[in-house]
C-alpha cells in the first residue's frame, strides 16, 4: 500500500504553524514541496531535512491542469519506494488541486492519503482585511470562476492571482459585473511579517508591478442599486412584490388574459426599434418584453402554478435538447442536416405538425408594420389598399 501524507505549511511563516505540524515535519527525512516559494521553507532548510522541490514541474507544463497532474504522478512514483511526506502552502483542503487529485486516486485503491494542515490562507486574509466572517464570504479561483459566480451581497476572495497578467485577466471578468471604481484590496503574504494590503480601484489592479505566490484579491460586499438591477433574483423579487398583497393596485389584479395585448404591443415596439437600427431602443424594448415575462411568471407563482425559474428551466432545456450538434454528439454539415436534427428533436418532444396560424398572422402584420415605419403609411391606408387588391 502506497502512503502519501499531505501537510499544510499554513499561509505565512513559522510563527503561525501549529506545533504538531512542525514536529511532524521535523520527523520527516525527506519532504516533497509543491513550491519552495513559501515563508516557512527557510526554517525547513535550517533543520536539515532533504527537500524535493517540485517547482521545476511548473516550467515543464503549459497548463495548471497538466502541472498539477504531473506533480501527483511524481508523488505516486516516489510512493512506490517510500512513505511520502508532501508539503503544500496553506491548508491541504483549501483550494489545493493536487490534494483533490490524490484523494481521487485514493478512491481507486492501492493508495492511502492522510491530510493534516496549518492555517488556511483564508484565516490570514480575513484578519488582514479586518472583516467579520459572519457577514458572508465566498472564495473563488481566479483561473476558473465565471461572472455568474459573483455575488455582490457577499465579501469575495479571489485566489490564483500571481502577477500583473493574472490580475489583468481577472479584472476583465470582474468589470463585467462590478463598477470600475469599486475599491478592492490586493493582499500579499497575509499573516506573515511581509504582509501587504494594497487598496486600489478595480480598474487599476493590474497597474501594480507585483509577483507573488501568496497574492489574493479581496472585494468587499457592496449594496449598490446598479448591481441589484442586474440581478435576476432581485428582479423576480420586485415583480413578486408588485403582484403581492401590498403591491401595485393595477399589477396585483392582472391575469394572463388581461396582459395578452401588452405582450403583442411590446413585441411590435421591439420590431420598430430593430427596423430603425436603434440600439438603445432595442435594449429598452427587449426590457419591456422581459417585463411581460416576469409579470406573467409572478402571476403564475402567486397562483401556485409556475414561476420565473420554471420558465428559465423550460427554455434552457429546450435549446440544449434541440441543439444536439452543439451540446451533444450529433453531426451537422448542411442546413438540410440541421432541419433533420430539429425535426427529430421535436418528434422526441412529442410535437405534432399543425397549422402555425401565429406565423401567418405574424408575417402579415410584420409586412404592414414595415410599410408604416419606412414609408409612413397609416394603417388605415394599408388596410384600404389590401381590401381593394382583394376585390380585384
C-alpha angles and dihedrals in degrees: 000000000000115000129202122179114200113204126188116224092201127237101290143002132335095278092074097044116108112247092236092056092049092049091052090052090049090056094053118099093198129023124193111213122203085205135000090211097099131106094235095056094081089062090051090053091052092054090059102237118150107257121204105201114205096188090108089069089067089060092051097055132062097208135045090232091057091044095053093046090050090052090052091048089052091051093048090051091051090048089063087074107026146010102271125223109200121187124200134177117266119353117337093233097048110088094320107141095187090060090051091052092048092050090050089051090051090059089061091061135243094076134084117200123190124187130203126161155193127222114312119238088246092069092051095045093049089053091047095053092037099226124145113242092223089071088074130262137203124192119207133186109239091212097055113019121119127215088247089064093064120103118183090196089072136055109254132211118192118198132191095057105133106159148351093294096052091043088053093051091049091046092057091055093045093051088062086067113019128057112259093242094056107134111235135170130232109209122198128186092352113203095016131103087257095055116147128185112190121187119209141154108263094247091059102049094105093051089082117097095221136138125178140142088222101058126123135165124234122202117185121226110265130206097205125155091212091058093044090052089059092051114100092203090055089049093054090048090054092054093043086056093048094056095036129103093273095036134107115316090227100042097046094058096049122112133195088260096050091053097051097098093049092058089054093046093050090048090055090050091053089052091050092051090049092049090050090048088233106159095184089049091050090053092050096045094045085053089056090052089051088049089059092049091048093047093049089047093050090051090048090051093048090051090048099241108102143334139212093276091055086057091049091048092050097050096042092049090048094051092049092044093050094047104058087146088065104030099025140032101278116126122227124179104153138031088252088058089050092052089051092050092049092047092050091049092052091049090053088052090054093247115160128207111258140158107279098215090169089063091051092050091044095054093047096048092043090057091051092048093053091052090053094045099044103027100030093234115161114235090242091061092047091052091048091051091049090049093051092048090051091052093052 
